[in-house]
Amino acid sequence: MALINVPAREIHCKIVYYGPGMCGKTTNLQYIHSQVSGEHKGNLLSIATETERTLFFDFLPIDIGKVRGFQTRFHLYTVPGQILYERTRIAVLNGADGVVFVADSQRDKLEENVRSLRELAVNITKQNKKFQEFPVVLQYNKQDMPNALPVQVLDRYLNSLHWQRFEAVAPQGKGVFDTLKAISKLVISKL
Amino acid sequence: MDPQLTSLIVPTEEVSQIEECLNHLVEDTGGNYALLLDKSGQVIAAQGDGSRQDITALGALIAGTFASSREVAKLLREKDFRMLFQQGVRENIFIALIEEQWILCVIFNKGTHIGLVKVLTKKATDELASVLERVRQQHKARDEVLGSSFRTSMEDTIDLLFRD
């Protein structure tokens, strides 16, 4: 649930990057952090294991600046993707205003994507929210891999709700900001 | 519209009541800092030692800790843990849940007794619960608060800022 603080004239929104392990959620945040200018971003906070896998979450506050007198902040989070951490994902998802579902486009990852998306639907529903109406944007990451599935195939298995979706190669930044723009606008439209 | 998707709008009067309540809590416990968070980790109000840095990250981490502890509680067939206490060498933090929606945190050092913090936090959570109830009851339209052209202006700003 977004928070509007009237006297401080501030708006806070929470966006969570969700998806299976190693799909590129943290890479999305790292790229955003590397590109957004200093006055608009806070530190990128990562709670990771010794092998750089996300253990709890990554957190990046982005300050859009003043819009019509309201200071607007987006708080970007990632969840840990590994199956082991389902309960942690529920914890991070708590109070989210929108989700970016990052899918790994590689053929051998399709089943993991489908499972992760199903889990997301269950977890959103558990928060008493209707999944069909919840703001979600899809990102088909790793489109540069030789075994990447075409978008039409990914759509068939992952996009039955016809969300906006973007092809991406996160380490190079391809599709990263398009995805962020789409989810930010969607969240703002639901304020 | 699904009420879960609408924003929580905290008006001026309620924010000043919250700040007053946090201020009393800091003064009466002799604590260093008191913080009210939304369960998603966003800071609603903070009072106390002004030099504290990075409140935003603190809010995200405390809310994460609380959400995580709730999942632990479920595994133990508890509904949730309503209070958490973290003890450091210099500073301690006491965290209490308010009506499943807000999180109250008090940061204090060894000069303050945990028993006092517990009792006064309980009193403060009762006060804040009634403020929360009033906030929930208000059905101010978004346009009334933000203005009707807010969305278009916001979209333009997003386009300008989010690019490689």
Contacts between the chains, C-beta under 8 A, distances in Angstrom:
chain1	res1	chain2	res2	distance
A	1	B	4	6.7
A	1	B	5	7.7
A	1	B	6	7.4
A	1	B	7	6.4
A	1	B	8	5.3
A	1	B	38	7.3
A	1	B	40	6.7
A	2	B	7	4.1
A	2	B	8	7.2
A	3	B	7	6.7
A	3	B	8	5.3
A	3	B	10	6.9
A	3	B	38	5.1
A	3	B	40	7.6
A	3	B	42	4.8
A	3	B	44	6.7
A	4	B	7	5.1
A	4	B	8	7.1
A	4	B	9	4.4
A	4	B	10	6.8
A	4	B	145	6.2
A	4	B	146	7.5
A	5	B	10	5.3
A	5	B	15	6.4
A	5	B	44	6.5
A	6	B	9	6.5
A	6	B	10	6.3
A	6	B	11	4.8
A	6	B	12	5.2
A	6	B	15	6.9
A	6	B	145	6.4
A	7	B	11	7.7
A	7	B	12	4.1
A	7	B	15	4.8
A	7	B	16	7.1
A	8	B	15	7.0
A	11	B	7	7.8
A	11	B	146	7.9
A	12	B	38	7.6
A	12	B	40	7.9
A	12	B	42	4.0
A	14	B	40	4.6
A	14	B	41	7.0
A	14	B	42	7.1
A	35	B	164	5.7
A	36	B	161	7.1
A	36	B	162	7.8
A	40	B	161	6.3
A	42	B	54	7.6
A	42	B	56	5.8
A	42	B	57	6.9
A	43	B	54	7.4
A	43	B	57	6.7
A	45	B	57	5.3
A	45	B	60	7.1
A	45	B	61	7.6
A	56	B	64	6.2
A	56	B	68	7.3
A	57	B	60	8.0
A	57	B	64	6.3
A	59	B	57	6.7
A	59	B	60	4.8
A	59	B	61	7.8
A	61	B	56	5.0
A	61	B	57	7.6
A	61	B	60	7.8
A	64	B	154	7.6
A	64	B	157	5.7
A	64	B	158	7.0
A	64	B	161	6.1
A	65	B	157	6.8
A	65	B	161	7.6
A	67	B	150	6.8
A	67	B	153	5.1
A	67	B	154	5.0
A	67	B	157	5.1
A	68	B	146	6.7
A	68	B	147	5.5
A	68	B	149	6.9
A	68	B	150	5.0
A	68	B	153	5.2
A	68	B	154	7.8
A	70	B	146	6.5
A	70	B	150	7.4
A	72	B	154	6.9
A	72	B	157	7.9
A	73	B	56	7.8
A	75	B	40	7.7
A	75	B	41	6.7
A	75	B	42	6.9
A	75	B	56	7.7
A	75	B	60	6.6
A	77	B	60	7.6
A	87	B	68	7.7
A	87	B	71	4.1
A	87	B	75	7.6
A	88	B	68	6.5
A	88	B	71	7.4
A	90	B	67	7.6
A	90	B	71	5.9
A	91	B	64	6.4
A	91	B	67	3.5
A	91	B	68	4.5
A	91	B	70	7.0
A	91	B	71	5.5
A	92	B	64	6.7
A	92	B	67	7.1
A	94	B	39	6.0
A	94	B	40	6.4
A	94	B	63	7.4
A	94	B	67	4.5
A	95	B	38	6.6
A	95	B	39	5.0
A	95	B	40	2.7
A	95	B	41	7.3
A	95	B	63	7.6
A	96	B	40	6.9
A	97	B	5	8.0
A	97	B	40	7.8
A	127	B	4	7.0
A	128	B	4	5.7
A	129	B	2	6.5
A	129	B	4	4.6
A	129	B	5	6.8
A	130	B	2	5.6
A	133	B	2	5.9
A	133	B	5	6.8
A	134	B	5	7.4
A	135	B	5	8.0
A	173	B	164	5.3
A	176	B	164	7.9
A	177	B	162	4.7
A	177	B	163	5.6
A	177	B	164	6.1
A	180	B	162	5.1
A	181	B	158	5.5
A	181	B	159	6.6
A	181	B	162	4.8
A	184	B	158	5.0
A	184	B	162	7.0
A	185	B	154	7.7
A	185	B	155	5.5
A	185	B	158	6.0
A	188	B	151	6.0
A	188	B	154	5.0
A	188	B	155	7.2
A	188	B	158	7.6
A	189	B	151	6.4
A	190	B	5	5.2
A	190	B	6	7.9
A	191	B	6	7.8
A	191	B	7	5.0
A	191	B	142	5.6
A	191	B	146	7.3
